[in-house]
Structures are given as structure tokens and as C-alpha cells.
Amino acid sequence: MKREILIRFGQKVREERTRLGLSQEELAVRAGVHRTYIGMIERAEKNITLENIEKIAKALEISLDKLMSLEK
């Protein structure tokens, strides 16, 4: 069973990515990660590191606080 935190984080990344009209591949390029990595995060298949959270926040043009705000 996937951990709830990974699911909520993946949903947040997808929400912010679609808000900007970016594909997973475009977000990956902006963040400097492999294109499949974004999909794995959004599907809650990866336990992402703090360094990559920061890269994705910058690529999404949002603060770490906003990206990490996972309340339902």
C-alpha cells in the first residue's frame, strides 16, 4: 500500500504542473531530472529527496512551503 504522504505530494505536483500547462517531460527538463521521474512521483512510486523537492519547486515557480502544503 502506498503511503498517503507520497500520494498527496504526487497529486500536488500534478496540480501545479497542470496549472502551468506543462507536460511531465517539460517539468522534468526544467527541474533537471529524468522524464520518467516526474511520472513516478505523481503516481506515488518514488520517495523523493529534499534536493529534488527543491528542484521541482523551482521548476514549478512556487515556494517550498506551497509545494509542501499537503493538507486535504
C-alpha positions as a Python dict, from the first residue, in 0.01 Angstrom:
ca = {
    (1, 'M'): (0, 0, 0),
    (2, 'K'): (134, 341, -97),
    (3, 'R'): (193, 586, 182),
    (4, 'E'): (-57, 870, 200),
    (5, 'I'): (216, 1139, 205),
    (6, 'L'): (354, 1017, -129),
    (7, 'I'): (9, 1016, -282),
    (8, 'R'): (-71, 1368, -161),
    (9, 'F'): (268, 1500, -275),
    (10, 'G'): (226, 1345, -619),
    (11, 'Q'): (-119, 1499, -651),
    (12, 'K'): (23, 1839, -555),
    (13, 'V'): (299, 1815, -817),
    (14, 'R'): (44, 1717, -1085),
    (15, 'E'): (-190, 2001, -981),
    (16, 'E'): (86, 2262, -1000),
    (17, 'R'): (226, 2119, -1326),
    (18, 'T'): (-112, 2129, -1498),
    (19, 'R'): (-174, 2481, -1362),
    (20, 'L'): (131, 2589, -1562),
    (21, 'G'): (24, 2386, -1865),
    (22, 'L'): (341, 2176, -1856),
    (23, 'S'): (381, 1817, -1965),
    (24, 'Q'): (568, 1579, -1739),
    (25, 'E'): (859, 1595, -1982),
    (26, 'E'): (866, 1978, -1979),
    (27, 'L'): (867, 1981, -1599),
    (28, 'A'): (1147, 1724, -1594),
    (29, 'V'): (1361, 1937, -1824),
    (30, 'R'): (1302, 2246, -1610),
    (31, 'A'): (1388, 2053, -1293),
    (32, 'G'): (1688, 1871, -1438),
    (33, 'V'): (1552, 1524, -1370),
    (34, 'H'): (1467, 1230, -1596),
    (35, 'R'): (1128, 1250, -1764),
    (36, 'T'): (1005, 924, -1611),
    (37, 'Y'): (1090, 1051, -1262),
    (38, 'I'): (807, 1306, -1266),
    (39, 'G'): (554, 1038, -1358),
    (40, 'M'): (682, 815, -1080),
    (41, 'I'): (643, 1100, -830),
    (42, 'E'): (291, 1178, -948),
    (43, 'R'): (196, 808, -919),
    (44, 'A'): (349, 791, -568),
    (45, 'E'): (609, 537, -679),
    (46, 'K'): (911, 738, -560),
    (47, 'N'): (1008, 860, -217),
    (48, 'I'): (1157, 1188, -338),
    (49, 'T'): (1462, 1352, -178),
    (50, 'L'): (1466, 1703, -36),
    (51, 'E'): (1710, 1809, -307),
    (52, 'N'): (1467, 1701, -579),
    (53, 'I'): (1172, 1861, -399),
    (54, 'E'): (1363, 2189, -419),
    (55, 'K'): (1438, 2138, -790),
    (56, 'I'): (1072, 2068, -865),
    (57, 'A'): (951, 2366, -661),
    (58, 'K'): (1182, 2595, -857),
    (59, 'A'): (1072, 2438, -1186),
    (60, 'L'): (708, 2493, -1087),
    (61, 'E'): (790, 2852, -987),
    (62, 'I'): (649, 2808, -637),
    (63, 'S'): (795, 2815, -287),
    (64, 'L'): (888, 2503, -97),
    (65, 'D'): (619, 2597, 155),
    (66, 'K'): (349, 2595, -111),
    (67, 'L'): (467, 2268, -265),
    (68, 'M'): (482, 2103, 76),
    (69, 'S'): (137, 2226, 181),
    (70, 'L'): (-41, 1892, 156),
    (71, 'E'): (-348, 1944, 373),
    (72, 'K'): (-665, 1800, 230),
}
